[in-house]
Amino acid sequence: MSNAPSSTWSARDLDAYLDLYGVHLPPEQRERMLALAHASADVGRRMPRMPSKYDEPAHTYRLPL
């Protein structure tokens, strides 16, 4: 397992995001939204990623004999 943090969202990040869009939530809903942010970030990290756009097959072709 990696030692990376479980989420990149902090309570301060969430508050800034909510303030940016003028969303005012009760404390229990804010805590739920923070938990959902952690869960969705964790799921996103577990999803397989596309290889780099620079990773491509070799440009060769062999004719059959």
PDBQT receptor file of N, H, CA, C and O in Angstrom, charges set to zero:
ATOM      1  N   MET A   1       0.838  -1.184   0.000  1.00  0.00    +0.000 N 
ATOM      2  CA  MET A   1       0.000   0.000   0.000  1.00  0.00    +0.000 C 
ATOM      3  C   MET A   1       0.877   1.239   0.000  1.00  0.00    +0.000 C 
ATOM      4  O   MET A   1       1.982   1.234   0.543  1.00  0.00    +0.000 OA
ATOM      5  N   SER A   2       0.383   2.277  -0.602  1.00  0.00    +0.000 N 
ATOM      6  H   SER A   2      -0.515   2.281  -1.042  1.00  0.00    +0.000 HD
ATOM      7  CA  SER A   2       1.136   3.518  -0.657  1.00  0.00    +0.000 C 
ATOM      8  C   SER A   2       0.906   4.328   0.614  1.00  0.00    +0.000 C 
ATOM      9  O   SER A   2      -0.093   4.148   1.311  1.00  0.00    +0.000 OA
ATOM     10  N   ASN A   3       1.832   5.207   0.897  1.00  0.00    +0.000 N 
ATOM     11  H   ASN A   3       2.643   5.353   0.330  1.00  0.00    +0.000 HD
ATOM     12  CA  ASN A   3       1.713   6.071   2.061  1.00  0.00    +0.000 C 
ATOM     13  C   ASN A   3       1.049   7.395   1.713  1.00  0.00    +0.000 C 
ATOM     14  O   ASN A   3       1.094   8.335   2.507  1.00  0.00    +0.000 OA
ATOM     15  N   ALA A   4       0.437   7.480   0.541  1.00  0.00    +0.000 N 
ATOM     16  H   ALA A   4       0.401   6.716  -0.103  1.00  0.00    +0.000 HD
ATOM     17  CA  ALA A   4      -0.217   8.710   0.116  1.00  0.00    +0.000 C 
ATOM     18  C   ALA A   4      -1.441   8.973   0.992  1.00  0.00    +0.000 C 
ATOM     19  O   ALA A   4      -2.068   8.038   1.489  1.00  0.00    +0.000 OA
ATOM     20  N   PRO A   5      -1.775  10.242   1.176  1.00  0.00    +0.000 N 
ATOM     21  CA  PRO A   5      -2.961  10.544   1.966  1.00  0.00    +0.000 C 
ATOM     22  C   PRO A   5      -4.203   9.979   1.306  1.00  0.00    +0.000 C 
ATOM     23  O   PRO A   5      -4.236   9.798   0.089  1.00  0.00    +0.000 OA
ATOM     24  N   SER A   6      -5.227   9.698   2.103  1.00  0.00    +0.000 N 
ATOM     25  H   SER A   6      -5.200   9.845   3.092  1.00  0.00    +0.000 HD
ATOM     26  CA  SER A   6      -6.428   9.070   1.562  1.00  0.00    +0.000 C 
ATOM     27  C   SER A   6      -7.213  10.022   0.678  1.00  0.00    +0.000 C 
ATOM     28  O   SER A   6      -7.996   9.569  -0.156  1.00  0.00    +0.000 OA
ATOM     29  N   SER A   7      -7.031  11.316   0.832  1.00  0.00    +0.000 N 
ATOM     30  H   SER A   7      -6.395  11.684   1.510  1.00  0.00    +0.000 HD
ATOM     31  CA  SER A   7      -7.743  12.264  -0.003  1.00  0.00    +0.000 C 
ATOM     32  C   SER A   7      -6.951  13.552  -0.114  1.00  0.00    +0.000 C 
ATOM     33  O   SER A   7      -6.152  13.883   0.763  1.00  0.00    +0.000 OA
ATOM     34  N   THR A   8      -7.178  14.262  -1.183  1.00  0.00    +0.000 N 
ATOM     35  H   THR A   8      -7.826  13.993  -1.895  1.00  0.00    +0.000 HD
ATOM     36  CA  THR A   8      -6.525  15.548  -1.330  1.00  0.00    +0.000 C 
ATOM     37  C   THR A   8      -7.403  16.667  -0.790  1.00  0.00    +0.000 C 
ATOM     38  O   THR A   8      -6.955  17.812  -0.734  1.00  0.00    +0.000 OA
ATOM     39  N   TRP A   9      -8.632  16.377  -0.392  1.00  0.00    +0.000 N 
ATOM     40  H   TRP A   9      -8.995  15.446  -0.437  1.00  0.00    +0.000 HD
ATOM     41  CA  TRP A   9      -9.553  17.374   0.131  1.00  0.00    +0.000 C 
ATOM     42  C   TRP A   9      -9.325  17.585   1.621  1.00  0.00    +0.000 C 
ATOM     43  O   TRP A   9      -9.261  16.627   2.391  1.00  0.00    +0.000 OA
ATOM     44  N   SER A  10      -9.206  18.830   2.017  1.00  0.00    +0.000 N 
ATOM     45  H   SER A  10      -9.258  19.609   1.392  1.00  0.00    +0.000 HD
ATOM     46  CA  SER A  10      -9.174  19.166   3.441  1.00  0.00    +0.000 C 
ATOM     47  C   SER A  10     -10.451  19.947   3.751  1.00  0.00    +0.000 C 
ATOM     48  O   SER A  10     -11.156  20.384   2.842  1.00  0.00    +0.000 OA
ATOM     49  N   ALA A  11     -10.734  20.114   5.018  1.00  0.00    +0.000 N 
ATOM     50  H   ALA A  11     -10.160  19.759   5.757  1.00  0.00    +0.000 HD
ATOM     51  CA  ALA A  11     -11.921  20.884   5.412  1.00  0.00    +0.000 C 
ATOM     52  C   ALA A  11     -11.800  22.319   4.880  1.00  0.00    +0.000 C 
ATOM     53  O   ALA A  11     -12.794  22.922   4.476  1.00  0.00    +0.000 OA
ATOM     54  N   ARG A  12     -10.590  22.851   4.885  1.00  0.00    +0.000 N 
ATOM     55  H   ARG A  12      -9.782  22.362   5.213  1.00  0.00    +0.000 HD
ATOM     56  CA  ARG A  12     -10.374  24.211   4.370  1.00  0.00    +0.000 C 
ATOM     57  C   ARG A  12     -10.648  24.275   2.868  1.00  0.00    +0.000 C 
ATOM     58  O   ARG A  12     -11.244  25.239   2.387  1.00  0.00    +0.000 OA
ATOM     59  N   ASP A  13     -10.215  23.251   2.125  1.00  0.00    +0.000 N 
ATOM     60  H   ASP A  13      -9.731  22.468   2.515  1.00  0.00    +0.000 HD
ATOM     61  CA  ASP A  13     -10.482  23.201   0.678  1.00  0.00    +0.000 C 
ATOM     62  C   ASP A  13     -11.984  23.173   0.411  1.00  0.00    +0.000 C 
ATOM     63  O   ASP A  13     -12.481  23.892  -0.456  1.00  0.00    +0.000 OA
ATOM     64  N   LEU A  14     -12.695  22.344   1.153  1.00  0.00    +0.000 N 
ATOM     65  H   LEU A  14     -12.292  21.760   1.857  1.00  0.00    +0.000 HD
ATOM     66  CA  LEU A  14     -14.136  22.240   0.962  1.00  0.00    +0.000 C 
ATOM     67  C   LEU A  14     -14.821  23.560   1.288  1.00  0.00    +0.000 C 
ATOM     68  O   LEU A  14     -15.717  23.986   0.559  1.00  0.00    +0.000 OA
ATOM     69  N   ASP A  15     -14.417  24.205   2.363  1.00  0.00    +0.000 N 
ATOM     70  H   ASP A  15     -13.689  23.859   2.955  1.00  0.00    +0.000 HD
ATOM     71  CA  ASP A  15     -15.011  25.498   2.719  1.00  0.00    +0.000 C 
ATOM     72  C   ASP A  15     -14.779  26.530   1.625  1.00  0.00    +0.000 C 
ATOM     73  O   ASP A  15     -15.679  27.304   1.299  1.00  0.00    +0.000 OA
ATOM     74  N   ALA A  16     -13.577  26.547   1.055  1.00  0.00    +0.000 N 
ATOM     75  H   ALA A  16     -12.845  25.919   1.320  1.00  0.00    +0.000 HD
ATOM     76  CA  ALA A  16     -13.274  27.484  -0.028  1.00  0.00    +0.000 C 
ATOM     77  C   ALA A  16     -14.135  27.187  -1.248  1.00  0.00    +0.000 C 
ATOM     78  O   ALA A  16     -14.634  28.107  -1.895  1.00  0.00    +0.000 OA
ATOM     79  N   TYR A  17     -14.311  25.914  -1.564  1.00  0.00    +0.000 N 
ATOM     80  H   TYR A  17     -13.906  25.166  -1.038  1.00  0.00    +0.000 HD
ATOM     81  CA  TYR A  17     -15.134  25.507  -2.704  1.00  0.00    +0.000 C 
ATOM     82  C   TYR A  17     -16.587  25.923  -2.482  1.00  0.00    +0.000 C 
ATOM     83  O   TYR A  17     -17.219  26.465  -3.390  1.00  0.00    +0.000 OA
ATOM     84  N   LEU A  18     -17.116  25.678  -1.303  1.00  0.00    +0.000 N 
ATOM     85  H   LEU A  18     -16.603  25.238  -0.566  1.00  0.00    +0.000 HD
ATOM     86  CA  LEU A  18     -18.498  26.044  -0.996  1.00  0.00    +0.000 C 
ATOM     87  C   LEU A  18     -18.681  27.553  -1.030  1.00  0.00    +0.000 C 
ATOM     88  O   LEU A  18     -19.690  28.044  -1.537  1.00  0.00    +0.000 OA
ATOM     89  N   ASP A  19     -17.721  28.289  -0.499  1.00  0.00    +0.000 N 
ATOM     90  H   ASP A  19     -16.902  27.890  -0.087  1.00  0.00    +0.000 HD
ATOM     91  CA  ASP A  19     -17.797  29.758  -0.517  1.00  0.00    +0.000 C 
ATOM     92  C   ASP A  19     -17.748  30.294  -1.943  1.00  0.00    +0.000 C 
ATOM     93  O   ASP A  19     -18.441  31.256  -2.273  1.00  0.00    +0.000 OA
ATOM     94  N   LEU A  20     -16.930  29.670  -2.788  1.00  0.00    +0.000 N 
ATOM     95  H   LEU A  20     -16.367  28.888  -2.521  1.00  0.00    +0.000 HD
ATOM     96  CA  LEU A  20     -16.801  30.107  -4.178  1.00  0.00    +0.000 C 
ATOM     97  C   LEU A  20     -18.146  30.082  -4.895  1.00  0.00    +0.000 C 
ATOM     98  O   LEU A  20     -18.450  30.972  -5.689  1.00  0.00    +0.000 OA
ATOM     99  N   TYR A  21     -18.947  29.060  -4.612  1.00  0.00    +0.000 N 
ATOM    100  H   TYR A  21     -18.700  28.337  -3.967  1.00  0.00    +0.000 HD
ATOM    101  CA  TYR A  21     -20.243  28.913  -5.268  1.00  0.00    +0.000 C 
ATOM    102  C   TYR A  21     -21.410  29.387  -4.408  1.00  0.00    +0.000 C 
ATOM    103  O   TYR A  21     -22.568  29.217  -4.788  1.00  0.00    +0.000 OA
ATOM    104  N   GLY A  22     -21.116  29.977  -3.260  1.00  0.00    +0.000 N 
ATOM    105  H   GLY A  22     -20.175  30.116  -2.952  1.00  0.00    +0.000 HD
ATOM    106  CA  GLY A  22     -22.169  30.531  -2.422  1.00  0.00    +0.000 C 
ATOM    107  C   GLY A  22     -23.069  29.487  -1.789  1.00  0.00    +0.000 C 
ATOM    108  O   GLY A  22     -24.249  29.744  -1.547  1.00  0.00    +0.000 OA
ATOM    109  N   VAL A  23     -22.518  28.305  -1.518  1.00  0.00    +0.000 N 
ATOM    110  H   VAL A  23     -21.560  28.096  -1.714  1.00  0.00    +0.000 HD
ATOM    111  CA  VAL A  23     -23.306  27.231  -0.914  1.00  0.00    +0.000 C 
ATOM    112  C   VAL A  23     -23.130  27.287   0.600  1.00  0.00    +0.000 C 
ATOM    113  O   VAL A  23     -22.007  27.288   1.103  1.00  0.00    +0.000 OA
ATOM    114  N   HIS A  24     -24.241  27.331   1.314  1.00  0.00    +0.000 N 
ATOM    115  H   HIS A  24     -25.153  27.330   0.905  1.00  0.00    +0.000 HD
ATOM    116  CA  HIS A  24     -24.214  27.367   2.773  1.00  0.00    +0.000 C 
ATOM    117  C   HIS A  24     -24.876  26.098   3.284  1.00  0.00    +0.000 C 
ATOM    118  O   HIS A  24     -26.069  25.886   3.067  1.00  0.00    +0.000 OA
ATOM    119  N   LEU A  25     -24.115  25.262   3.956  1.00  0.00    +0.000 N 
ATOM    120  H   LEU A  25     -23.146  25.434   4.133  1.00  0.00    +0.000 HD
ATOM    121  CA  LEU A  25     -24.621  23.980   4.443  1.00  0.00    +0.000 C 
ATOM    122  C   LEU A  25     -24.572  23.935   5.963  1.00  0.00    +0.000 C 
ATOM    123  O   LEU A  25     -23.693  24.537   6.579  1.00  0.00    +0.000 OA
ATOM    124  N   PRO A  26     -25.521  23.216   6.570  1.00  0.00    +0.000 N 
ATOM    125  CA  PRO A  26     -25.417  22.957   8.004  1.00  0.00    +0.000 C 
ATOM    126  C   PRO A  26     -24.185  22.091   8.268  1.00  0.00    +0.000 C 
ATOM    127  O   PRO A  26     -23.738  21.375   7.372  1.00  0.00    +0.000 OA
ATOM    128  N   PRO A  27     -23.632  22.143   9.475  1.00  0.00    +0.000 N 
ATOM    129  CA  PRO A  27     -22.398  21.401   9.776  1.00  0.00    +0.000 C 
ATOM    130  C   PRO A  27     -22.477  19.905   9.461  1.00  0.00    +0.000 C 
ATOM    131  O   PRO A  27     -21.498  19.329   8.987  1.00  0.00    +0.000 OA
ATOM    132  N   GLU A  28     -23.625  19.263   9.714  1.00  0.00    +0.000 N 
ATOM    133  H   GLU A  28     -24.421  19.730  10.099  1.00  0.00    +0.000 HD
ATOM    134  CA  GLU A  28     -23.708  17.816   9.446  1.00  0.00    +0.000 C 
ATOM    135  C   GLU A  28     -23.660  17.521   7.947  1.00  0.00    +0.000 C 
ATOM    136  O   GLU A  28     -23.086  16.511   7.538  1.00  0.00    +0.000 OA
ATOM    137  N   GLN A  29     -24.254  18.384   7.123  1.00  0.00    +0.000 N 
ATOM    138  H   GLN A  29     -24.721  19.204   7.455  1.00  0.00    +0.000 HD
ATOM    139  CA  GLN A  29     -24.192  18.178   5.675  1.00  0.00    +0.000 C 
ATOM    140  C   GLN A  29     -22.795  18.492   5.136  1.00  0.00    +0.000 C 
ATOM    141  O   GLN A  29     -22.333  17.850   4.193  1.00  0.00    +0.000 OA
ATOM    142  N   ARG A  30     -22.123  19.478   5.733  1.00  0.00    +0.000 N 
ATOM    143  H   ARG A  30     -22.498  20.000   6.499  1.00  0.00    +0.000 HD
ATOM    144  CA  ARG A  30     -20.748  19.803   5.344  1.00  0.00    +0.000 C 
ATOM    145  C   ARG A  30     -19.822  18.628   5.633  1.00  0.00    +0.000 C 
ATOM    146  O   ARG A  30     -18.965  18.297   4.814  1.00  0.00    +0.000 OA
ATOM    147  N   GLU A  31     -19.988  18.001   6.785  1.00  0.00    +0.000 N 
ATOM    148  H   GLU A  31     -20.685  18.271   7.451  1.00  0.00    +0.000 HD
ATOM    149  CA  GLU A  31     -19.176  16.825   7.126  1.00  0.00    +0.000 C 
ATOM    150  C   GLU A  31     -19.467  15.671   6.171  1.00  0.00    +0.000 C 
ATOM    151  O   GLU A  31     -18.557  14.943   5.776  1.00  0.00    +0.000 OA
ATOM    152  N   ARG A  32     -20.736  15.505   5.801  1.00  0.00    +0.000 N 
ATOM    153  H   ARG A  32     -21.475  16.096   6.122  1.00  0.00    +0.000 HD
ATOM    154  CA  ARG A  32     -21.100  14.442   4.841  1.00  0.00    +0.000 C 
ATOM    155  C   ARG A  32     -20.476  14.722   3.480  1.00  0.00    +0.000 C 
ATOM    156  O   ARG A  32     -19.985  13.809   2.816  1.00  0.00    +0.000 OA
ATOM    157  N   MET A  33     -20.496  15.981   3.068  1.00  0.00    +0.000 N 
ATOM    158  H   MET A  33     -20.894  16.723   3.607  1.00  0.00    +0.000 HD
ATOM    159  CA  MET A  33     -19.900  16.326   1.775  1.00  0.00    +0.000 C 
ATOM    160  C   MET A  33     -18.391  16.094   1.799  1.00  0.00    +0.000 C 
ATOM    161  O   MET A  33     -17.821  15.653   0.801  1.00  0.00    +0.000 OA
ATOM    162  N   LEU A  34     -17.742  16.382   2.914  1.00  0.00    +0.000 N 
ATOM    163  H   LEU A  34     -18.205  16.740   3.725  1.00  0.00    +0.000 HD
ATOM    164  CA  LEU A  34     -16.307  16.128   3.035  1.00  0.00    +0.000 C 
ATOM    165  C   LEU A  34     -16.024  14.629   2.963  1.00  0.00    +0.000 C 
ATOM    166  O   LEU A  34     -15.054  14.213   2.328  1.00  0.00    +0.000 OA
ATOM    167  N   ALA A  35     -16.863  13.814   3.607  1.00  0.00    +0.000 N 
ATOM    168  H   ALA A  35     -17.650  14.152   4.122  1.00  0.00    +0.000 HD
ATOM    169  CA  ALA A  35     -16.694  12.357   3.540  1.00  0.00    +0.000 C 
ATOM    170  C   ALA A  35     -16.876  11.864   2.110  1.00  0.00    +0.000 C 
ATOM    171  O   ALA A  35     -16.137  10.989   1.658  1.00  0.00    +0.000 OA
ATOM    172  N   LEU A  36     -17.854  12.418   1.393  1.00  0.00    +0.000 N 
ATOM    173  H   LEU A  36     -18.454  13.129   1.760  1.00  0.00    +0.000 HD
ATOM    174  CA  LEU A  36     -18.066  12.030  -0.004  1.00  0.00    +0.000 C 
ATOM    175  C   LEU A  36     -16.900  12.466  -0.887  1.00  0.00    +0.000 C 
ATOM    176  O   LEU A  36     -16.538  11.756  -1.825  1.00  0.00    +0.000 OA
ATOM    177  N   ALA A  37     -16.312  13.618  -0.602  1.00  0.00    +0.000 N 
ATOM    178  H   ALA A  37     -16.606  14.195   0.160  1.00  0.00    +0.000 HD
ATOM    179  CA  ALA A  37     -15.146  14.075  -1.372  1.00  0.00    +0.000 C 
ATOM    180  C   ALA A  37     -13.982  13.113  -1.177  1.00  0.00    +0.000 C 
ATOM    181  O   ALA A  37     -13.276  12.787  -2.131  1.00  0.00    +0.000 OA
ATOM    182  N   HIS A  38     -13.779  12.655   0.066  1.00  0.00    +0.000 N 
ATOM    183  H   HIS A  38     -14.353  12.920   0.841  1.00  0.00    +0.000 HD
ATOM    184  CA  HIS A  38     -12.715  11.682   0.340  1.00  0.00    +0.000 C 
ATOM    185  C   HIS A  38     -12.987  10.374  -0.412  1.00  0.00    +0.000 C 
ATOM    186  O   HIS A  38     -12.089   9.811  -1.038  1.00  0.00    +0.000 OA
ATOM    187  N   ALA A  39     -14.234   9.900  -0.341  1.00  0.00    +0.000 N 
ATOM    188  H   ALA A  39     -14.963  10.357   0.168  1.00  0.00    +0.000 HD
ATOM    189  CA  ALA A  39     -14.578   8.629  -0.986  1.00  0.00    +0.000 C 
ATOM    190  C   ALA A  39     -14.419   8.710  -2.500  1.00  0.00    +0.000 C 
ATOM    191  O   ALA A  39     -13.881   7.791  -3.117  1.00  0.00    +0.000 OA
ATOM    192  N   SER A  40     -14.882   9.803  -3.100  1.00  0.00    +0.000 N 
ATOM    193  H   SER A  40     -15.318  10.550  -2.599  1.00  0.00    +0.000 HD
ATOM    194  CA  SER A  40     -14.777   9.904  -4.558  1.00  0.00    +0.000 C 
ATOM    195  C   SER A  40     -13.322  10.062  -5.003  1.00  0.00    +0.000 C 
ATOM    196  O   SER A  40     -12.948   9.551  -6.059  1.00  0.00    +0.000 OA
ATOM    197  N   ALA A  41     -12.502  10.753  -4.225  1.00  0.00    +0.000 N 
ATOM    198  H   ALA A  41     -12.806  11.168  -3.367  1.00  0.00    +0.000 HD
ATOM    199  CA  ALA A  41     -11.082  10.873  -4.568  1.00  0.00    +0.000 C 
ATOM    200  C   ALA A  41     -10.397   9.512  -4.464  1.00  0.00    +0.000 C 
ATOM    201  O   ALA A  41      -9.553   9.180  -5.296  1.00  0.00    +0.000 OA
ATOM    202  N   ASP A  42     -10.754   8.720  -3.448  1.00  0.00    +0.000 N 
ATOM    203  H   ASP A  42     -11.439   8.990  -2.772  1.00  0.00    +0.000 HD
ATOM    204  CA  ASP A  42     -10.169   7.384  -3.302  1.00  0.00    +0.000 C 
ATOM    205  C   ASP A  42     -10.552   6.483  -4.472  1.00  0.00    +0.000 C 
ATOM    206  O   ASP A  42      -9.712   5.749  -4.993  1.00  0.00    +0.000 OA
ATOM    207  N   VAL A  43     -11.818   6.535  -4.887  1.00  0.00    +0.000 N 
ATOM    208  H   VAL A  43     -12.500   7.132  -4.465  1.00  0.00    +0.000 HD
ATOM    209  CA  VAL A  43     -12.267   5.724  -6.024  1.00  0.00    +0.000 C 
ATOM    210  C   VAL A  43     -11.537   6.169  -7.290  1.00  0.00    +0.000 C 
ATOM    211  O   VAL A  43     -11.114   5.333  -8.090  1.00  0.00    +0.000 OA
ATOM    212  N   GLY A  44     -11.392   7.449  -7.470  1.00  0.00    +0.000 N 
ATOM    213  H   GLY A  44     -11.735   8.128  -6.821  1.00  0.00    +0.000 HD
ATOM    214  CA  GLY A  44     -10.696   7.962  -8.649  1.00  0.00    +0.000 C 
ATOM    215  C   GLY A  44      -9.260   7.492  -8.730  1.00  0.00    +0.000 C 
ATOM    216  O   GLY A  44      -8.756   7.217  -9.819  1.00  0.00    +0.000 OA
ATOM    217  N   ARG A  45      -8.590   7.395  -7.576  1.00  0.00    +0.000 N 
ATOM    218  H   ARG A  45      -9.000   7.618  -6.692  1.00  0.00    +0.000 HD
ATOM    219  CA  ARG A  45      -7.202   6.913  -7.569  1.00  0.00    +0.000 C 
ATOM    220  C   ARG A  45      -7.115   5.428  -7.884  1.00  0.00    +0.000 C 
ATOM    221  O   ARG A  45      -6.084   4.969  -8.376  1.00  0.00    +0.000 OA
ATOM    222  N   ARG A  46      -8.169   4.665  -7.614  1.00  0.00    +0.000 N 
ATOM    223  H   ARG A  46      -9.007   5.037  -7.214  1.00  0.00    +0.000 HD
ATOM    224  CA  ARG A  46      -8.127   3.223  -7.884  1.00  0.00    +0.000 C 
ATOM    225  C   ARG A  46      -8.480   2.874  -9.323  1.00  0.00    +0.000 C 
ATOM    226  O   ARG A  46      -8.253   1.743  -9.754  1.00  0.00    +0.000 OA
ATOM    227  N   MET A  47      -9.027   3.814 -10.067  1.00  0.00    +0.000 N 
ATOM    228  H   MET A  47      -9.212   4.732  -9.717  1.00  0.00    +0.000 HD
ATOM    229  CA  MET A  47      -9.417   3.534 -11.453  1.00  0.00    +0.000 C 
ATOM    230  C   MET A  47      -8.170   3.437 -12.327  1.00  0.00    +0.000 C 
ATOM    231  O   MET A  47      -7.237   4.226 -12.175  1.00  0.00    +0.000 OA
ATOM    232  N   PRO A  48      -8.157   2.471 -13.238  1.00  0.00    +0.000 N 
ATOM    233  CA  PRO A  48      -7.003   2.352 -14.134  1.00  0.00    +0.000 C 
ATOM    234  C   PRO A  48      -6.876   3.604 -15.003  1.00  0.00    +0.000 C 
ATOM    235  O   PRO A  48      -7.871   4.164 -15.463  1.00  0.00    +0.000 OA
ATOM    236  N   ARG A  49      -5.660   4.018 -15.210  1.00  0.00    +0.000 N 
ATOM    237  H   ARG A  49      -4.852   3.563 -14.836  1.00  0.00    +0.000 HD
ATOM    238  CA  ARG A  49      -5.396   5.211 -16.007  1.00  0.00    +0.000 C 
ATOM    239  C   ARG A  49      -4.977   4.818 -17.411  1.00  0.00    +0.000 C 
ATOM    240  O   ARG A  49      -4.410   3.747 -17.630  1.00  0.00    +0.000 OA
ATOM    241  N   MET A  50      -5.261   5.690 -18.350  1.00  0.00    +0.000 N 
ATOM    242  H   MET A  50      -5.721   6.560 -18.173  1.00  0.00    +0.000 HD
ATOM    243  CA  MET A  50      -4.805   5.490 -19.716  1.00  0.00    +0.000 C 
ATOM    244  C   MET A  50      -3.292   5.672 -19.735  1.00  0.00    +0.000 C 
ATOM    245  O   MET A  50      -2.758   6.498 -18.993  1.00  0.00    +0.000 OA
ATOM    246  N   PRO A  51      -2.610   4.923 -20.560  1.00  0.00    +0.000 N 
ATOM    247  CA  PRO A  51      -1.163   5.137 -20.665  1.00  0.00    +0.000 C 
ATOM    248  C   PRO A  51      -0.892   6.532 -21.230  1.00  0.00    +0.000 C 
ATOM    249  O   PRO A  51      -1.791   7.189 -21.755  1.00  0.00    +0.000 OA
ATOM    250  N   SER A  52       0.312   6.953 -21.115  1.00  0.00    +0.000 N 
ATOM    251  H   SER A  52       1.042   6.419 -20.688  1.00  0.00    +0.000 HD
ATOM    252  CA  SER A  52       0.704   8.252 -21.640  1.00  0.00    +0.000 C 
ATOM    253  C   SER A  52       0.452   8.307 -23.143  1.00  0.00    +0.000 C 
ATOM    254  O   SER A  52       0.529   7.290 -23.831  1.00  0.00    +0.000 OA
ATOM    255  N   LYS A  53       0.152   9.492 -23.640  1.00  0.00    +0.000 N 
ATOM    256  H   LYS A  53       0.089  10.319 -23.081  1.00  0.00    +0.000 HD
ATOM    257  CA  LYS A  53      -0.060   9.624 -25.082  1.00  0.00    +0.000 C 
ATOM    258  C   LYS A  53       1.221   9.359 -25.860  1.00  0.00    +0.000 C 
ATOM    259  O   LYS A  53       1.183   9.176 -27.077  1.00  0.00    +0.000 OA
ATOM    260  N   TYR A  54       2.352   9.337 -25.164  1.00  0.00    +0.000 N 
ATOM    261  H   TYR A  54       2.382   9.486 -24.176  1.00  0.00    +0.000 HD
ATOM    262  CA  TYR A  54       3.619   9.069 -25.821  1.00  0.00    +0.000 C 
ATOM    263  C   TYR A  54       3.937   7.571 -25.869  1.00  0.00    +0.000 C 
ATOM    264  O   TYR A  54       4.885   7.169 -26.544  1.00  0.00    +0.000 OA
ATOM    265  N   ASP A  55       3.165   6.743 -25.167  1.00  0.00    +0.000 N 
ATOM    266  H   ASP A  55       2.395   7.069 -24.619  1.00  0.00    +0.000 HD
ATOM    267  CA  ASP A  55       3.350   5.298 -25.216  1.00  0.00    +0.000 C 
ATOM    268  C   ASP A  55       2.551   4.760 -26.398  1.00  0.00    +0.000 C 
ATOM    269  O   ASP A  55       1.320   4.771 -26.379  1.00  0.00    +0.000 OA
ATOM    270  N   GLU A  56       3.236   4.300 -27.402  1.00  0.00    +0.000 N 
ATOM    271  H   GLU A  56       4.236   4.291 -27.418  1.00  0.00    +0.000 HD
ATOM    272  CA  GLU A  56       2.552   3.749 -28.568  1.00  0.00    +0.000 C 
ATOM    273  C   GLU A  56       3.319   2.548 -29.082  1.00  0.00    +0.000 C 
ATOM    274  O   GLU A  56       4.504   2.390 -28.792  1.00  0.00    +0.000 OA
ATOM    275  N   PRO A  57       2.650   1.707 -29.840  1.00  0.00    +0.000 N 
ATOM    276  CA  PRO A  57       3.330   0.528 -30.358  1.00  0.00    +0.000 C 
ATOM    277  C   PRO A  57       4.436   0.915 -31.344  1.00  0.00    +0.000 C 
ATOM    278  O   PRO A  57       4.432   2.000 -31.926  1.00  0.00    +0.000 OA
ATOM    279  N   ALA A  58       5.367  -0.001 -31.506  1.00  0.00    +0.000 N 
ATOM    280  H   ALA A  58       5.370  -0.883 -31.034  1.00  0.00    +0.000 HD
ATOM    281  CA  ALA A  58       6.467   0.233 -32.458  1.00  0.00    +0.000 C 
ATOM    282  C   ALA A  58       5.907   0.335 -33.862  1.00  0.00    +0.000 C 
ATOM    283  O   ALA A  58       4.943  -0.350 -34.202  1.00  0.00    +0.000 OA
ATOM    284  N   HIS A  59       6.497   1.172 -34.664  1.00  0.00    +0.000 N 
ATOM    285  H   HIS A  59       7.280   1.728 -34.388  1.00  0.00    +0.000 HD
ATOM    286  CA  HIS A  59       6.044   1.390 -36.037  1.00  0.00    +0.000 C 
ATOM    287  C   HIS A  59       6.777   0.431 -36.984  1.00  0.00    +0.000 C 
ATOM    288  O   HIS A  59       7.600   0.863 -37.790  1.00  0.00    +0.000 OA
ATOM    289  N   THR A  60       6.481  -0.845 -36.887  1.00  0.00    +0.000 N 
ATOM    290  H   THR A  60       5.812  -1.196 -36.231  1.00  0.00    +0.000 HD
ATOM    291  CA  THR A  60       7.093  -1.837 -37.765  1.00  0.00    +0.000 C 
ATOM    292  C   THR A  60       5.991  -2.728 -38.319  1.00  0.00    +0.000 C 
ATOM    293  O   THR A  60       4.932  -2.894 -37.713  1.00  0.00    +0.000 OA
ATOM    294  N   TYR A  61       6.264  -3.283 -39.464  1.00  0.00    +0.000 N 
ATOM    295  H   TYR A  61       7.123  -3.147 -39.957  1.00  0.00    +0.000 HD
ATOM    296  CA  TYR A  61       5.314  -4.225 -40.080  1.00  0.00    +0.000 C 
ATOM    297  C   TYR A  61       6.131  -5.261 -40.812  1.00  0.00    +0.000 C 
ATOM    298  O   TYR A  61       6.989  -4.922 -41.627  1.00  0.00    +0.000 OA
ATOM    299  N   ARG A  62       5.870  -6.525 -40.527  1.00  0.00    +0.000 N 
ATOM    300  H   ARG A  62       5.173  -6.801 -39.865  1.00  0.00    +0.000 HD
ATOM    301  CA  ARG A  62       6.570  -7.610 -41.224  1.00  0.00    +0.000 C 
ATOM    302  C   ARG A  62       5.602  -8.298 -42.165  1.00  0.00    +0.000 C 
ATOM    303  O   ARG A  62       4.507  -8.702 -41.773  1.00  0.00    +0.000 OA
ATOM    304  N   LEU A  63       6.018  -8.420 -43.388  1.00  0.00    +0.000 N 
ATOM    305  H   LEU A  63       6.907  -8.092 -43.706  1.00  0.00    +0.000 HD
ATOM    306  CA  LEU A  63       5.211  -9.140 -44.366  1.00  0.00    +0.000 C 
ATOM    307  C   LEU A  63       5.340 -10.638 -44.123  1.00  0.00    +0.000 C 
ATOM    308  O   LEU A  63       6.434 -11.118 -43.827  1.00  0.00    +0.000 OA
ATOM    309  N   PRO A  64       4.251 -11.380 -44.240  1.00  0.00    +0.000 N 
ATOM    310  CA  PRO A  64       4.351 -12.835 -44.094  1.00  0.00    +0.000 C 
ATOM    311  C   PRO A  64       5.176 -13.431 -45.237  1.00  0.00    +0.000 C 
ATOM    312  O   PRO A  64       5.146 -12.928 -46.360  1.00  0.00    +0.000 OA
ATOM    313  N   LEU A  65       5.896 -14.482 -44.947  1.00  0.00    +0.000 N 
ATOM    314  H   LEU A  65       5.920 -14.890 -44.034  1.00  0.00    +0.000 HD
ATOM    315  CA  LEU A  65       6.720 -15.128 -45.984  1.00  0.00    +0.000 C 
ATOM    316  C   LEU A  65       5.913 -16.002 -46.883  1.00  0.00    +0.000 C 
ATOM    317  O   LEU A  65       6.458 -16.613 -47.802  1.00  0.00    +0.000 OA
TER     318      LEU A  65
